[in-house]
Amino acid sequence: MARTKSPNYEAQQQNILENAARLFAEQSFPSASIAQLAELCGMSKPLLYHYYRDKSHLLFDIADTYVDRLVGIVDEAARQGLPAEAHLRLLIERFMEEYASSRHYHMVLVQDVKFLGEADRRQVKAKQAGVVAAFAELIARLRPELSTEQVKPVTMTLFGMMNWTFTWFRADGAIDRAGMARIVSQLFLHGVYGCGEGTDHERAFEGAPR
């Protein structure tokens, strides 16, 4: 007979996922153990296996759940019907906010997806490709003179700017998250000479040391 789910099953599963994301981010997927995770969650290993069959199952759920959140941001922004530049700025702001608030999930997605099995990795990568394509489409609309071959590296340069900001950015520093997103937008769209000029640029640097 199948074991019935407890009333707090989903809450407990979410707790495991949060702790697993933190553990994998801090130690890397290969180095982290189920025993460590069970201790973090305050449960036995057999009970943890009631929720997840193994580490790979956990890794897939972390990555897939997180990418689904990014897809949701893309879809929500698209529904607003903004002009291309405003649309791209909104995506940059929302993505950088998500990266900051889901730092451990983001680190796992960046560094550990390669350890997934082929089918699971393919599913996560397909969703990631859809996210990248949404950004690439906006960039192509803004710069129609760029060839398809040029749009891809330009798009990945933007993701490089966004993806790694969390490694050094301090939310309690002179510039807040929204200000940092504006800096990235201006730097990407108008170059370093565009930063610090005009109202939008000046707002981005408000409170920054001179």
C-alpha positions as CSV (number, residue, x, y, z in Angstrom):
1,M,0.0,0.0,0.0
2,A,1.3,3.4,-0.9
3,R,2.3,5.7,1.9
4,T,-0.1,8.6,2.3
5,K,1.2,12.2,2.3
6,S,1.3,14.1,5.6
7,P,-0.6,17.4,5.9
8,N,2.6,19.3,5.9
9,Y,4.2,17.3,3.0
10,E,4.6,20.3,0.6
11,A,6.0,22.6,3.3
12,Q,8.5,19.9,4.4
13,Q,9.5,19.3,0.8
14,Q,10.1,23.0,0.3
15,N,12.2,23.1,3.4
16,I,14.4,20.2,2.1
17,L,14.7,22.0,-1.3
18,E,15.8,25.3,0.3
19,N,18.4,23.5,2.5
20,A,19.6,21.4,-0.5
21,A,20.1,24.5,-2.6
22,R,22.1,26.2,0.1
23,L,24.2,23.0,0.7
24,F,24.9,22.4,-3.0
25,A,25.7,26.1,-3.6
26,E,28.2,26.2,-0.7
27,Q,29.8,22.8,-1.1
28,S,29.0,21.9,-4.8
29,F,26.8,19.0,-5.7
30,P,29.4,16.3,-5.7
31,S,30.8,17.2,-2.3
32,A,27.4,17.5,-0.5
33,S,26.0,14.4,1.1
34,I,22.5,13.3,1.9
35,A,23.6,12.8,5.6
36,Q,24.6,16.5,5.7
37,L,21.3,17.5,4.2
38,A,19.2,15.4,6.6
39,E,21.1,17.0,9.5
40,L,20.4,20.5,8.1
41,C,16.7,19.6,7.8
42,G,16.5,18.1,11.2
43,M,15.3,14.7,10.0
44,S,16.5,11.2,9.4
45,K,17.9,10.0,6.1
46,P,15.0,7.5,5.6
47,L,12.5,10.3,6.1
48,L,14.3,12.5,3.6
49,Y,14.2,9.7,1.1
50,H,10.4,9.7,1.5
51,Y,10.5,13.1,-0.2
52,Y,13.4,12.7,-2.7
53,R,14.7,9.4,-4.0
54,D,18.4,10.7,-4.3
55,K,20.6,13.7,-4.8
56,S,20.0,13.8,-8.5
57,H,16.3,14.1,-7.9
58,L,17.0,17.0,-5.6
59,L,19.3,18.7,-8.1
60,F,16.8,18.5,-10.8
61,D,14.0,19.9,-8.7
62,I,16.2,22.8,-7.6
63,A,17.2,23.7,-11.2
64,D,13.8,23.0,-12.8
65,T,11.9,25.0,-10.1
66,Y,14.2,27.9,-10.4
67,V,14.1,28.0,-14.2
68,D,10.3,27.9,-14.1
69,R,10.4,31.0,-12.0
70,L,12.6,32.7,-14.6
71,V,10.2,31.6,-17.4
72,G,7.4,33.1,-15.3
73,I,9.2,36.4,-15.2
74,V,9.6,36.4,-19.0
75,D,5.9,35.6,-19.5
76,E,4.7,38.3,-17.1
77,A,6.9,41.0,-18.7
78,A,5.7,40.0,-22.2
79,R,2.1,40.5,-21.1
80,Q,2.7,44.1,-20.3
81,G,3.1,45.0,-24.0
82,L,6.0,47.5,-23.4
83,P,8.3,49.0,-26.1
84,A,11.4,46.9,-26.7
85,E,13.8,49.0,-24.6
86,A,11.4,49.3,-21.7
87,H,10.7,45.6,-21.9
88,L,14.4,44.7,-21.8
89,R,15.0,47.1,-18.9
90,L,12.1,45.5,-17.0
91,L,13.5,42.0,-17.6
92,I,17.0,43.0,-16.5
93,E,15.5,44.5,-13.3
94,R,13.3,41.5,-12.5
95,F,16.0,38.9,-13.3
96,M,18.6,40.6,-11.1
97,E,16.1,40.8,-8.3
98,E,15.3,37.1,-8.7
99,Y,19.0,36.3,-8.8
100,A,19.6,38.2,-5.6
101,S,16.6,36.7,-3.7
102,S,17.3,33.2,-4.9
103,R,21.1,33.3,-4.7
104,H,21.6,29.6,-3.8
105,Y,19.3,28.4,-6.5
106,H,21.1,30.6,-9.0
107,M,24.5,29.2,-8.0
108,V,23.2,25.6,-8.3
109,L,21.8,26.4,-11.8
110,V,25.1,28.0,-12.9
111,Q,27.5,25.4,-11.5
112,D,25.8,22.1,-11.0
113,V,23.3,21.4,-13.9
114,K,26.1,19.6,-15.7
115,F,25.8,16.8,-13.1
116,L,22.2,16.0,-14.1
117,G,21.4,12.9,-16.2
118,E,21.0,13.6,-19.9
119,A,17.2,13.7,-20.0
120,D,16.9,16.0,-16.9
121,R,19.7,18.2,-18.2
122,R,18.0,18.5,-21.6
123,Q,14.7,19.6,-20.0
124,V,16.4,22.3,-17.9
125,K,18.5,23.5,-20.8
126,A,15.5,23.7,-23.1
127,K,13.7,26.0,-20.7
128,Q,16.9,28.1,-20.3
129,A,17.2,28.4,-24.1
130,G,13.6,29.8,-24.2
131,V,14.6,32.4,-21.6
132,V,17.7,33.4,-23.6
133,A,15.6,33.5,-26.8
134,A,13.2,36.0,-25.2
135,F,16.1,38.4,-24.4
136,A,17.7,37.8,-27.9
137,E,14.4,38.7,-29.6
138,L,14.3,42.0,-27.8
139,I,17.9,42.8,-28.6
140,A,17.3,42.0,-32.3
141,R,14.3,44.4,-32.3
142,L,16.5,47.1,-30.7
143,R,19.4,46.5,-33.1
144,P,17.9,45.1,-36.3
145,E,21.2,45.6,-38.1
146,L,22.8,42.8,-36.1
147,S,23.0,39.4,-37.8
148,T,21.7,36.3,-36.0
149,E,25.3,35.3,-35.4
150,Q,26.0,38.6,-33.7
151,V,22.8,38.6,-31.6
152,K,23.7,35.4,-29.7
153,P,27.1,36.6,-28.2
154,V,25.6,40.0,-27.5
155,T,22.8,38.3,-25.6
156,M,25.1,36.0,-23.7
157,T,27.3,39.1,-22.7
158,L,24.2,40.5,-21.1
159,F,23.6,37.3,-19.2
160,G,27.3,37.3,-18.1
161,M,26.8,40.8,-16.7
162,M,23.6,39.8,-14.8
163,N,24.6,36.2,-13.7
164,W,27.8,37.1,-11.8
165,T,26.8,40.4,-10.2
166,F,25.6,38.4,-7.1
167,T,29.2,37.3,-6.5
168,W,30.3,40.7,-5.4
169,F,27.2,43.0,-5.1
170,R,26.2,44.0,-1.6
171,A,22.5,44.9,-1.1
172,D,23.5,47.1,1.9
173,G,26.1,49.0,0.0
174,A,25.9,52.5,-1.6
175,I,23.8,51.3,-4.5
176,D,20.6,49.2,-4.0
177,R,19.4,46.4,-6.3
178,A,17.2,48.6,-8.4
179,G,20.1,51.0,-8.9
180,M,22.4,48.2,-9.9
181,A,19.9,46.9,-12.4
182,R,19.7,50.4,-13.9
183,I,23.5,50.5,-14.2
184,V,23.5,47.1,-16.0
185,S,20.8,48.3,-18.3
186,Q,22.6,51.6,-19.2
187,L,25.9,49.9,-19.6
188,F,24.5,47.2,-21.9
189,L,22.3,49.5,-23.9
190,H,24.4,52.7,-24.1
191,G,27.9,51.7,-23.0
192,V,30.1,53.1,-20.2
193,Y,29.8,56.6,-21.6
194,G,26.1,56.5,-21.2
195,C,26.3,55.8,-17.4
196,G,26.2,58.9,-15.4
197,E,24.4,61.1,-18.0
198,G,20.8,62.0,-17.9
199,T,18.1,61.5,-15.3
200,D,18.0,57.7,-15.5
201,H,21.8,57.3,-15.3
202,E,22.1,59.8,-12.4
203,R,19.5,57.9,-10.4
204,A,21.4,54.7,-10.8
205,F,24.4,56.3,-9.1
206,E,22.6,58.1,-6.3
207,G,24.5,57.6,-3.1
208,A,27.5,56.1,-4.8
209,P,30.9,57.3,-3.5
210,R,32.5,60.0,-5.7
